[in-house]
Amino acid sequence: MKRKIKKTGVGFIGGVVLVAGIIMIPYPGPGWVTVFLGLGILSTEFEWAADALKYAKGKYDAWESWMKRQSKAVKSFFWLLTAAVVIVTIWLLNGYGILNHLLGLGWNWLDSPLPIFN
């Protein structure tokens, strides 16, 4: 019974950390570190997580190596793409809309188009 409780706890905590890391990937901060941490936690109880951690680490290292060999134009493109993802998700999650209303700007285009925020 203790083993089952431990496995469930590790699964829950590792899963939460993993999902948080995946959400943080495009944002400034420790997104990939958090993903690897979540997989590391899960790998203490689940073999599939250990395999996924090894695979993800290899792909991450390959991506980093590939990016280092690219021109400034390619690096800039990926930086701009990342910035666009961040800007759009903040808009969709109504981050700009909250500031719009707090500051009384009256710029309705800053409000999220998602019905949940209207």
Residue frames as qw, qx, qy, qz and C-alpha x, y, z in Angstrom:
[[0.000, 0.884, 0.467, 0.000, 0.00, 0.00, 0.00],
 [0.310, -0.780, 0.106, 0.534, 2.83, 2.45, 0.85],
 [0.421, -0.106, 0.607, 0.666, 4.44, 1.72, -2.51],
 [0.202, 0.623, 0.664, 0.361, 1.22, 2.55, -4.35],
 [0.152, -0.932, -0.255, 0.209, 0.81, 5.81, -2.41],
 [0.397, -0.581, 0.329, 0.630, 4.42, 6.79, -3.15],
 [0.371, 0.159, 0.680, 0.612, 4.04, 5.99, -6.84],
 [0.083, 0.807, 0.558, 0.176, 0.82, 8.02, -7.02],
 [0.270, -0.884, -0.064, 0.376, 2.43, 10.97, -5.21],
 [0.412, -0.364, 0.490, 0.677, 5.51, 10.90, -7.43],
 [0.307, 0.421, 0.705, 0.481, 3.26, 10.66, -10.49],
 [0.014, -0.904, -0.427, 0.008, 1.17, 13.62, -9.40],
 [0.310, -0.822, 0.122, 0.463, 4.06, 15.88, -8.38],
 [0.434, -0.197, 0.602, 0.641, 6.19, 14.93, -11.38],
 [0.284, 0.575, 0.680, 0.355, 3.22, 15.42, -13.69],
 [0.063, -0.950, -0.261, 0.161, 2.48, 18.89, -12.31],
 [0.357, -0.668, 0.341, 0.557, 6.14, 19.92, -12.64],
 [0.435, 0.082, 0.702, 0.558, 6.30, 18.49, -16.18],
 [0.200, 0.764, 0.573, 0.219, 3.15, 20.30, -17.33],
 [0.183, -0.927, -0.052, 0.323, 4.36, 23.56, -15.75],
 [0.432, -0.434, 0.503, 0.610, 7.66, 23.17, -17.61],
 [0.383, 0.373, 0.700, 0.474, 5.92, 22.54, -20.92],
 [0.056, 0.917, 0.396, 0.010, 3.83, 25.67, -20.41],
 [0.298, -0.860, 0.138, 0.390, 6.97, 27.69, -19.58],
 [0.739, 0.066, 0.413, 0.528, 9.03, 26.57, -22.60],
 [0.415, 0.649, 0.290, 0.567, 8.35, 29.59, -24.84],
 [0.237, -0.951, -0.080, -0.183, 8.66, 32.09, -21.99],
 [0.266, 0.649, -0.544, 0.461, 11.80, 33.56, -20.48],
 [0.608, -0.503, 0.452, -0.415, 12.87, 31.42, -17.59],
 [0.203, -0.382, 0.902, -0.009, 13.58, 27.83, -16.75],
 [0.809, 0.186, -0.041, -0.556, 11.07, 26.05, -19.01],
 [0.767, 0.313, -0.557, -0.051, 13.31, 23.26, -20.26],
 [0.111, 0.335, -0.785, 0.510, 14.97, 22.85, -16.86],
 [0.563, -0.064, 0.457, -0.686, 11.52, 22.38, -15.35],
 [0.859, 0.240, -0.259, -0.371, 10.58, 19.84, -18.03],
 [0.580, 0.344, -0.710, 0.203, 13.72, 17.84, -17.30],
 [0.165, -0.259, 0.686, -0.660, 13.08, 18.16, -13.55],
 [0.757, 0.029, 0.182, -0.627, 9.54, 16.83, -13.98],
 [0.850, 0.282, -0.420, -0.146, 10.76, 13.92, -16.07],
 [0.299, 0.396, -0.754, 0.430, 13.51, 13.29, -13.51],
 [0.459, -0.179, 0.550, -0.674, 10.94, 13.13, -10.71],
 [0.868, 0.162, -0.003, -0.469, 8.73, 10.81, -12.74],
 [0.665, 0.433, -0.608, 0.001, 11.70, 8.62, -13.72],
 [0.143, -0.390, 0.783, -0.462, 12.18, 7.62, -10.08],
 [0.580, 0.086, 0.677, -0.444, 9.00, 5.54, -10.37],
 [0.758, 0.541, 0.270, -0.243, 8.25, 5.15, -14.10],
 [0.638, -0.148, 0.529, 0.540, 10.60, 3.63, -16.65],
 [0.433, 0.694, 0.453, 0.354, 8.86, 5.37, -19.56],
 [0.102, -0.994, -0.020, 0.045, 9.79, 8.72, -17.95],
 [0.558, -0.557, 0.446, 0.424, 13.47, 7.71, -17.77],
 [0.576, 0.263, 0.596, 0.494, 13.34, 6.82, -21.47],
 [0.198, 0.893, 0.345, 0.211, 11.55, 10.10, -22.27],
 [0.337, -0.894, 0.146, 0.256, 14.12, 12.06, -20.25],
 [0.590, -0.275, 0.546, 0.527, 17.02, 10.48, -22.12],
 [0.446, 0.525, 0.582, 0.432, 15.29, 11.06, -25.47],
 [0.020, 0.968, 0.243, 0.064, 14.31, 14.67, -24.67],
 [0.441, -0.762, 0.265, 0.394, 17.78, 15.53, -23.39],
 [0.580, -0.020, 0.588, 0.563, 19.31, 14.15, -26.59],
 [0.302, 0.713, 0.510, 0.374, 16.91, 16.14, -28.78],
 [0.189, -0.970, -0.086, 0.127, 17.47, 19.30, -26.72],
 [0.524, -0.550, 0.402, 0.512, 21.26, 18.93, -27.02],
 [0.508, 0.269, 0.612, 0.543, 20.93, 18.33, -30.78],
 [0.127, 0.894, 0.389, 0.181, 18.72, 21.44, -31.13],
 [0.337, -0.887, 0.108, 0.296, 21.18, 23.57, -29.16],
 [0.568, -0.267, 0.534, 0.567, 24.06, 22.30, -31.27],
 [0.404, 0.543, 0.588, 0.443, 22.13, 22.98, -34.49],
 [0.025, -0.968, -0.250, -0.011, 21.19, 26.51, -33.36],
 [0.462, -0.712, 0.249, 0.467, 24.82, 27.33, -32.54],
 [0.506, -0.034, 0.605, 0.614, 25.77, 26.54, -36.14],
 [0.305, 0.743, 0.564, 0.192, 23.08, 28.75, -37.67],
 [0.283, 0.389, 0.095, 0.871, 23.40, 32.23, -39.07],
 [0.026, 0.168, 0.420, -0.891, 22.23, 35.30, -37.22],
 [0.453, -0.022, -0.332, -0.827, 19.22, 35.45, -39.56],
 [0.616, -0.205, -0.741, -0.172, 18.02, 31.97, -38.55],
 [0.343, -0.222, -0.667, 0.623, 18.65, 32.68, -34.87],
 [0.159, 0.085, 0.119, -0.976, 16.75, 35.96, -35.19],
 [0.532, -0.141, -0.554, -0.624, 13.84, 34.20, -36.88],
 [0.578, -0.291, -0.755, 0.109, 13.49, 31.76, -34.00],
 [0.186, -0.190, -0.468, 0.843, 13.83, 34.55, -31.46],
 [0.317, 0.011, -0.131, -0.939, 11.06, 36.51, -33.21],
 [0.587, -0.200, -0.691, -0.373, 8.90, 33.39, -33.45],
 [0.447, -0.279, -0.721, 0.450, 9.31, 32.80, -29.71],
 [0.005, 0.149, 0.249, -0.957, 8.51, 36.44, -28.96],
 [0.445, -0.097, -0.410, -0.790, 5.37, 36.19, -31.13],
 [0.564, -0.280, -0.775, -0.047, 4.20, 33.09, -29.25],
 [0.298, -0.277, -0.578, 0.708, 4.67, 34.89, -25.93],
 [0.155, 0.083, -0.005, -0.984, 2.89, 38.05, -27.10],
 [0.518, -0.153, -0.564, -0.625, -0.06, 36.14, -28.57],
 [0.533, -0.312, -0.777, 0.125, -0.55, 33.87, -25.56],
 [0.153, -0.240, -0.454, 0.844, -0.46, 36.82, -23.14],
 [0.325, 0.022, -0.210, -0.922, -3.09, 38.52, -25.33],
 [0.568, -0.191, -0.704, -0.382, -5.23, 35.37, -25.51],
 [0.503, -0.349, -0.706, 0.356, -5.04, 34.93, -21.74],
 [0.145, -0.892, -0.331, -0.272, -6.14, 38.59, -21.36],
 [0.621, -0.338, -0.185, 0.682, -2.91, 39.84, -19.78],
 [0.193, 0.149, 0.174, 0.954, -3.01, 43.03, -21.84],
 [0.324, -0.606, -0.513, -0.515, -6.75, 43.39, -21.25],
 [0.592, -0.618, -0.420, 0.303, -6.21, 43.42, -17.49],
 [0.420, -0.238, -0.012, 0.876, -3.62, 46.20, -17.85],
 [0.002, 0.393, 0.454, 0.800, -5.94, 48.03, -20.26],
 [0.442, -0.700, -0.480, -0.291, -8.71, 48.12, -17.65],
 [0.621, -0.520, -0.294, 0.508, -6.42, 48.81, -14.68],
 [0.351, -0.192, 0.110, 0.910, -4.84, 51.77, -16.44],
 [0.307, 0.722, 0.427, -0.450, -8.14, 52.93, -17.98],
 [0.227, -0.274, 0.543, 0.760, -6.67, 53.07, -21.48],
 [0.591, 0.517, 0.265, -0.559, -9.90, 52.25, -23.30],
 [0.290, 0.479, -0.701, -0.441, -8.08, 50.27, -25.97],
 [0.858, 0.003, 0.296, -0.420, -10.52, 47.42, -26.51],
 [0.777, 0.476, -0.406, -0.072, -8.24, 45.69, -29.01],
 [0.074, 0.517, -0.776, 0.353, -6.02, 44.73, -26.06],
 [0.709, -0.149, 0.473, -0.502, -8.81, 42.57, -24.61],
 [0.269, -0.128, 0.939, 0.172, -8.67, 38.85, -25.32],
 [0.506, 0.081, -0.446, -0.734, -10.95, 37.64, -28.12],
 [0.297, -0.095, -0.949, 0.053, -11.71, 34.48, -26.14],
 [0.464, -0.560, -0.383, -0.570, -15.29, 34.42, -24.84],
 [0.686, -0.401, -0.528, 0.299, -14.20, 33.21, -21.40],
 [0.401, -0.187, -0.220, 0.869, -12.67, 36.64, -20.70],
 [0.112, -0.311, -0.284, -0.900, -15.65, 38.71, -21.91]]
